[in-house]
Amino acid sequence: MVQILDTIGACKYTHGGRLHRALGDSEMAAKKAAKKAKDDLRVVLDNDGKVLKGATVPEISDDELLKIFDTLLMVRIVDDRMMRLQRQGQLGFYMKSLGEEASHLSVFPLRKSDWVLPSYREQGAWFWAGYTIDDFINQLFGNAEDPIKGRQMPVHHSANWLNYVSISSPVGTQIPQAVGVAMGMKIKGTDEVAMTFFGEGTSSTGEFHVAMTFAGVSKAPVVFVCRNNGWAISVPQAKQNAAESFAAKAVGYGMPGVRVDGNDVLAVIQVAREAVERARNGEGPTLIEAVTYRREGHSSSDDPSVYRAASEPEEWAEKDPIKRLRGYLKERGIYSEQLEAEISERHNAAITRAYERAQSLGAPDISTLFEDVYEEPPWHLEEQRNYLMEQERTRNPHHHN
Amino acid sequence: MTTMNIIQAVNNALHIEMERDSSVVVLGEDVGKFGGVFRATSGLYDAFGGDRVIDTPLAESGIIGAAIGMALYGLRPVPEIQFADFIFPAFDQIVNELAKFRYRSGGQYPCPVVIRTPYGGGIRGGHYHSQSPEALFVHTAGLKVVIPSNPRDAKGLLLACLRQKDPVLFMEPKRIYRASKGEVPEEDYEIPLGVANVVKEGSDCTAVAYGAMVPVVEEAAKKADAEGISVEVIDLRTLLPFDIETVVESVKKTGRAVVVHEAPKTCGYGAELASSIYERALEYLEAPIGRVTGFDIPFPFSLEHEYMPNADRTLGAIRKTLEW
């Protein structure tokens, strides 16, 4: 029973139909709040990709639309392939984004000089910015060509050439850091913007609240993108939030909070554009709640069948972001099955190539273990490195590195 | 040369560096117009404005988190944590983030934040205004930890910290913030990190300390002299990476060592120092290394002077190494 109530709670904003049952006063209030929140949801496309009546379509060129489609497809294909590798025992760990890909395109309005402080489930943002499949897969393998030298477990990317900041596992730490980057931008007098991503569960951390206060007070040019995917591992969103919505929290920090259909890439871009422009114009931060759904497990180590009904992700498949964008492209007359097949083929081939190379490469050299702790290794690290290298030489006398 | 206390020396270093390098930004609680509760940032707000001397909301994890962001972006933030006792809300940001950014990003993201924080007891501050948590940070790969004991060092060390590219915890001995006065060059100078200072040469026993314990050890050494015991006093200045050579050379000469700190004994910094000495100079030692430390209890209020190491306890430990 508890499980069922949780499931209803978890879906209260987005599964209105399931609430038609005898509810107590508090649940009635929750229902009312949910309805209001639902009314506030920014949407452009319906579930088939048709433009909703009265909705404004953001200005996006055909080329850009196709590139967006390409990126979303790429995420889905990469996710599928990487999870299969994980299941085959080729890869230690992976995290998919199935159903959430559109929310990654919040980065669409950013310029090259802007900064992104991501969480661990925004592959699309990375690919959009130009992070290559080789870098991506090399990082997953932690091999000799991993951009971060095998220093972190899979999905903890870092790309300073893109101004994409190193990912951390403890959730929320990136949020005050993003505010700091934005404060720096303001101090330097640039018109750059910082964007940070986190999940709805992370909004429960102290870091979220602290960062929101710092941003509100400093009016730093930062955009907070809360991917509300319904679940923080096994805990439903209703257990992370008692307010009307996650976006509703913004008012307490003196900034606008916007709810957007996170499965509608056009709405995501529209809302992100407004927030980025506000930041760029010196009008301060915005909290965006991208309402979406994590259709698979939290990670390769998770098993959602233990804590939620299988029907839930199935219902959300109806709102699939790629399906909706595909429908829109068709309406716009720029879609063909052949085009999609070509894109898929290209990505699949690139993944195969990158994977084959990645798995053929060994781990980074042992001597690198002591690099980058400090700018220069102090004596105690030199001493420890020499010890380890000596051990290696004794163990493997033919290894001359 | 001008006579300064430690607060004035820190303030002077910040003035010099903010003047020299426009990327230096000071942030923290009350650091702006008020100039900090200990006045260490006094005058900076008027000189450099509110953009570079920022009164932040009252949240340490936000102060350090924001400082990290600024450093990633290319600024040189100098956050102040009002008391070292208040640093723990920012522990995750310091230990898991600040200290690890360079490493975990494969060298892509250096994070040169210099955190200033007053530490230590003897000011009737009770548990939450007296602690010495340096060992927790020395145990953190990726951080440097620096503790000056006098105004001249405070200025030179802080300037050196602000000109290297690793994160530093710069702990200021608040018990002697004003009491420690001395001649400080007015010009710009650096004291290199990782280099200890032999405060007083001696031949019978080496006493190693840092921060507010240095004058305590000096007093003990003076008393020892009167008893005919010659103590070499080493002020470590940098706790990580520390000057192992100076310490070991001294112990090889004297054959005895005492380490002194006000933090609790178990797993305190003295344990590391003693081990390092044993590893390198066991055959030179005439006696076990003495440890004079705070006790393994929460920092007390009414009986803080019973808690704090003093010259007599230090002298006792020195004598013990000679009597062994």
Interface residues (C-beta under 8 A of the other chain):
Chain A: W115 L117 D146 P147 I148 K149 R151 Q152 H156 S158 A159 N160 V165 S166 S168 P170 T173 I175 P176 Q177 A178 V179 G180 V181 A182 M183 G184 M185 K186 I187 K188 A194 G206 E207 V210 A211 T213 F214 V217 S218 E371 D372 V373 Y374 E375 P378 W379 H380
Chain B: V25 D51 R52 I54 T56 P57 A59 S61 G62 I64 G65 A66 A67 I68 G69 M70 A71 L72 Y73 G74 L75 P77 P89 D92 Q93 N96 E97 F101 R102 Y103 R104 S105 G106 G107 Q108 Y109 P110 A141 G142 K144 Q164 K165 D166 G194 L240 P241 I244
